[in-house]
Amino acid sequence: MKSLSWFVALFALTLVAGCGGKSDKVVVEKVSIPDSPEGTVKTVTQSIADDKPQALWSAMPEQYQKDVNAILNQFGNKMPADVYDKTFVVINKSIDVLDKQREFIFGSEMAAGLPNKEDAQKNWDKVVGTLRDLFNSEIKTTKGIANLDVESFLGDTGSKLSKNIKELAAVAGQTEVADKMGKLKDTKVVVKESKGDSATLEITDPEGKTDTHDFTKVGGKWVPADIAKNWDKGVADIKQKLADMEIKPADKEKALEQLAMAEQMVDKMLAAKSQEEFNAATAEIAPMVKMMMMMSGGGGGGFGPPGGGDFGPPGGSGFGPGGPSGPGGPGFPGSGN
């Protein structure tokens, strides 16, 4: 793990925002970023360890924040609302199935071979809650995407997700995930050289690996020099890809047909009144539901943060929303393993 990968990931983390589907705006705690490169690094790592990811937004220069908001607005206005919004309707109905039909889920053949069925049942609420926190937030509509409040999301939904990931990792037997997140506060920073708006820091991550990184001051905020160097081009590239993105009517029609079929299948699961009816309705999606059981501690595969895919930062190496049929990020250097 590169000791600065967390910092590059913070700029990639601007993928989502919104206040978990609530009608009232959530007031989140403001994180004050010191006016020094070492203070910036220490504050951000400490805040992430304390489940306060809104520090990521606070650490960004105002112009960067405006760029992020502009991209999200462009993305939200570019995507066809009927396809995008219906996708999240189906996802949230699926989460309703996990919540309301758990008795049938654990009574099905999918659960028969689980080595730790009791653990899966015990942690089921946490898994369902985590999914609902994310997919029922403002990212569920194009209007929400276009008017995202990144800081509110990170301070509210992002904080919940951070806590849930740690808890789920622990119950799934992968305590190293929670440990690494919690130990970020142990990151050590030494200023090797500082002159004007430039500085060189020696950063030692919690695992003891030390790397040297250059920082530069942009708009009153200290950011990694490689990010500052590539930022404008990366933003311009994303905006151009969004502008060039074409959604053909035939593709849109096909997507709506597939979503309609998926919704019908999910509706059948929700309407099931017996184990037999539920088993028949879930025959085609059994592998997906079994994976959810594994995540909740039922044995087998482990639990960890998602890689991003269409709705997140691609492995922490990009910037902005990928979105269905959307562009990826410019891939800032220094954001590898």
C-alpha positions in Angstrom: 0.0 0.0 0.0 1.4 3.3 -1.0 1.4 5.6 2.0 -0.3 8.3 0.1 -2.9 6.2 -1.6 -5.5 7.2 1.0 -5.0 10.9 0.1 -5.4 10.3 -3.6 -8.5 8.2 -2.9 -10.0 11.2 -1.0 -10.2 13.1 -4.3 -11.6 10.0 -6.0 -14.2 9.7 -3.3 -16.2 12.6 -4.6 -18.3 10.1 -6.6 -21.3 10.3 -4.4 -23.2 12.7 -2.3 -26.6 13.3 -0.8 -28.3 13.0 2.5 -29.8 9.5 2.7 -33.1 10.2 1.1 -34.2 12.6 3.9 -36.4 15.6 3.4 -34.4 17.7 5.8 -30.8 18.5 5.1 -28.5 16.9 7.6 -26.2 19.2 9.4 -22.8 17.6 9.6 -19.8 18.4 11.7 -17.4 20.7 9.9 -13.8 19.6 9.8 -11.2 22.4 10.0 -8.1 21.8 7.9 -4.9 23.3 9.2 -2.9 25.7 7.0 0.1 23.4 6.7 0.9 20.3 4.6 1.6 18.1 7.6 -1.5 19.3 9.4 -3.6 18.5 6.4 -2.3 15.0 6.2 -2.7 14.3 9.9 -6.2 15.8 10.1 -7.5 13.9 7.1 -6.1 10.6 8.3 -7.4 11.1 11.9 -10.8 12.1 10.6 -11.1 9.0 8.4 -10.1 6.8 11.3 -12.8 8.5 13.4 -15.5 8.0 10.7 -15.6 11.6 9.6 -14.9 11.4 5.9 -16.3 14.9 5.3 -12.7 16.0 6.0 -12.0 14.8 2.4 -14.2 17.5 1.1 -12.9 20.1 3.5 -9.3 19.4 2.3 -10.2 20.2 -1.3 -9.5 23.7 -2.8 -12.7 25.6 -3.5 -12.1 25.4 -7.2 -11.8 21.6 -7.0 -15.1 21.5 -5.2 -16.7 23.6 -7.9 -15.3 21.3 -10.6 -16.7 18.2 -8.8 -20.1 19.8 -8.5 -20.1 20.9 -12.2 -19.2 17.3 -13.3 -21.9 15.8 -11.1 -24.5 18.3 -12.4 -23.5 17.5 -16.0 -23.7 13.8 -15.3 -27.1 14.1 -13.7 -28.5 16.1 -16.5 -27.0 13.9 -19.2 -28.3 10.5 -17.9 -31.9 9.5 -19.0 -33.9 9.9 -15.8 -36.3 7.1 -16.6 -33.6 4.5 -16.9 -31.3 5.7 -14.1 -34.1 6.3 -11.6 -35.8 3.0 -12.4 -32.5 1.2 -11.8 -32.5 2.5 -8.2 -36.2 1.6 -7.8 -35.4 -2.0 -8.6 -32.3 -1.9 -6.3 -34.3 -0.6 -3.4 -37.1 -3.0 -3.9 -34.5 -5.8 -3.9 -33.3 -4.4 -0.5 -36.9 -4.6 0.7 -36.8 -8.3 -0.2 -33.7 -8.8 1.9 -35.4 -7.1 4.7 -39.0 -8.3 4.6 -38.5 -11.8 3.3 -35.6 -12.9 5.4 -37.5 -15.8 6.8 -38.0 -17.2 3.3 -34.4 -16.4 2.3 -32.9 -18.4 5.2 -35.5 -21.1 4.7 -34.4 -21.6 1.1 -31.8 -24.0 -0.4 -29.5 -21.0 -0.8 -29.0 -20.9 3.0 -28.8 -24.7 3.4 -25.1 -25.0 2.9 -24.0 -22.0 4.9 -21.5 -23.0 7.6 -22.4 -20.1 9.8 -26.0 -19.5 9.2 -26.7 -18.1 12.7 -24.0 -15.4 12.2 -25.5 -14.5 8.9 -28.9 -14.1 10.5 -27.5 -12.1 13.3 -25.7 -9.6 11.0 -28.4 -9.4 8.4 -29.9 -6.1 9.7 -26.4 -4.5 9.4 -26.0 -5.6 5.8 -29.5 -4.5 4.8 -29.0 -1.2 6.6 -25.7 -0.6 4.9 -27.2 -1.2 1.5 -30.2 1.0 2.2 -28.0 3.9 3.5 -26.2 4.0 0.2 -28.8 3.2 -2.4 -31.6 5.1 -0.8 -29.5 8.3 -0.7 -29.8 11.1 -3.2 -27.7 9.1 -5.7 -30.9 7.3 -6.5 -32.2 10.0 -8.9 -30.7 12.0 -11.7 -32.1 15.1 -10.0 -30.3 14.1 -6.8 -27.0 13.5 -8.7 -27.3 16.9 -10.4 -27.7 18.7 -7.1 -25.5 16.6 -4.9 -24.1 17.9 -1.6 -20.9 16.0 -1.3 -20.0 17.3 2.2 -23.4 16.3 3.6 -23.1 12.8 2.1 -19.7 12.2 3.4 -20.6 13.5 6.9 -23.9 11.5 7.0 -24.1 8.5 4.7 -20.4 8.2 4.3 -19.9 8.1 8.1 -22.5 5.4 8.5 -20.9 3.4 5.7 -17.5 3.7 7.3 -18.7 2.4 10.6 -20.7 -0.4 9.0 -17.8 -1.6 6.9 -15.6 -1.9 10.0 -18.3 -3.8 11.9 -19.1 -6.1 9.0 -15.5 -6.8 8.4 -15.0 -7.7 12.0 -17.9 -10.1 12.1 -16.8 -11.7 8.8 -13.4 -12.5 10.3 -11.5 -9.8 8.4 -10.5 -7.6 11.2 -7.5 -6.3 9.2 -9.9 -4.1 7.2 -11.2 -2.4 10.4 -7.8 -2.3 11.9 -6.3 -0.6 8.8 -9.0 2.0 8.8 -8.8 2.7 12.5 -5.0 2.8 12.5 -4.9 5.6 9.9 -4.6 7.9 12.9 -1.1 6.4 13.5 0.2 7.9 10.2 3.4 9.8 10.9 4.3 12.9 8.9 7.6 14.7 8.8 8.3 17.8 6.8 11.5 17.3 4.9 11.5 20.6 3.1 9.1 23.6 2.9 9.4 26.7 0.8 6.5 29.0 -0.2 3.7 27.0 -1.7 5.7 23.8 -2.0 6.6 21.2 0.5 8.1 17.7 0.7 6.7 15.3 3.3 8.0 12.0 4.5 4.9 9.9 5.3 5.0 6.7 7.2 1.8 4.6 7.1 0.5 2.5 10.0 2.3 -0.5 8.6 5.6 1.2 8.8 6.2 1.9 5.1 7.7 5.3 4.4 7.5 7.3 1.2 8.3 10.8 0.3 5.7 13.0 -1.4 5.6 16.5 -2.8 2.7 18.8 -1.9 1.7 22.1 -3.4 -0.7 24.8 -2.2 -3.7 25.4 -4.4 -6.4 27.9 -3.4 -5.2 27.9 0.1 -5.2 24.1 0.5 -2.3 21.7 0.5 -2.7 18.9 -2.1 -0.4 16.3 -3.5 1.6 17.8 -6.3 0.7 15.1 -8.8 -3.0 15.7 -8.3 -2.5 19.4 -8.8 -0.6 18.8 -12.0 -3.2 16.5 -13.5 -6.4 18.1 -12.1 -7.4 20.5 -14.9 -6.8 18.0 -17.7 -8.6 15.3 -15.8 -11.6 17.5 -15.2 -11.6 18.7 -18.9 -11.4 15.1 -20.1 -14.4 14.0 -18.0 -16.5 16.9 -19.1 -15.7 16.1 -22.7 -16.5 12.4 -22.3 -19.8 13.4 -20.7 -20.6 15.8 -23.5 -19.7 13.1 -26.1 -21.7 10.4 -24.4 -24.6 9.3 -26.6 -27.4 7.1 -25.4 -29.2 5.6 -28.4 -33.0 5.2 -28.2 -32.7 1.5 -29.0 -30.3 1.0 -26.0 -32.6 3.0 -23.7 -35.6 1.0 -24.8 -33.7 -2.3 -24.2 -32.6 -1.1 -20.8 -36.2 -0.2 -19.8 -37.4 -3.6 -20.9 -34.8 -5.4 -18.8 -35.5 -3.2 -15.8 -39.2 -4.0 -16.2 -38.5 -7.7 -16.2 -36.3 -7.4 -13.2 -38.9 -5.4 -11.3 -41.5 -8.0 -12.0 -39.3 -10.7 -10.6 -38.5 -8.7 -7.5 -42.2 -7.9 -7.0 -43.0 -11.6 -7.1 -40.5 -12.2 -4.3 -42.0 -9.4 -2.2 -45.5 -10.8 -2.8 -44.5 -14.4 -1.9 -46.7 -15.8 1.0 -45.0 -19.2 1.3 -41.6 -20.7 1.0 -42.6 -22.5 -2.2 -43.7 -19.2 -3.9 -40.5 -17.5 -2.8 -38.3 -20.4 -4.0 -39.9 -20.2 -7.4 -39.4 -16.5 -7.6 -35.8 -16.6 -6.6 -34.6 -19.4 -8.8 -32.9 -17.0 -11.2 -31.1 -14.8 -8.7 -30.1 -17.4 -6.1 -26.4 -16.8 -6.6 -26.7 -13.1 -5.8 -28.7 -13.6 -2.6 -26.3 -16.3 -1.4 -23.5 -13.7 -1.9 -25.3 -11.3 0.4 -25.5 -14.1 3.0 -21.7 -14.6 2.7 -21.2 -10.9 3.3 -23.2 -11.0 6.4 -21.0 -13.5 8.0 -22.4 -16.8 6.7 -19.0 -18.1 5.7 -17.0 -18.3 2.5 -16.0 -15.0 0.9 -15.1 -12.0 3.0 -16.4 -8.5 3.2 -14.6 -5.4 2.0 -15.3 -2.0 0.4 -16.6 -2.3 -3.1 -14.3 -1.6 -6.0 -16.5 1.1 -7.4 -17.7 -0.2 -10.7 -20.2 2.0 -12.4 -21.2 4.0 -9.3 -17.9 4.6 -7.6 -14.2 5.5 -7.9 -12.6 2.8 -10.1 -10.2 1.3 -7.6 -9.5 4.7 -6.0 -7.6 5.8 -9.1 -10.1 8.0 -10.8 -12.2 11.1 -10.2 -15.9 11.7 -10.5 -18.8 9.5 -11.3 -18.4 6.6 -13.6 -22.2 6.1 -14.0 -23.9 3.7 -16.3 -22.3 4.0 -19.7 -20.4 7.0 -18.3 -16.7 7.8 -18.4 -14.2 6.8 -15.8 -11.7 9.1 -14.1 -8.5 10.5 -15.4 -6.5 8.2 -13.2 -4.2 10.4 -11.1 -0.8 8.9 -10.3 0.0 7.7 -6.9 -3.3 6.0 -6.3 -2.3 2.4 -6.7 -2.2 -0.4 -4.2 
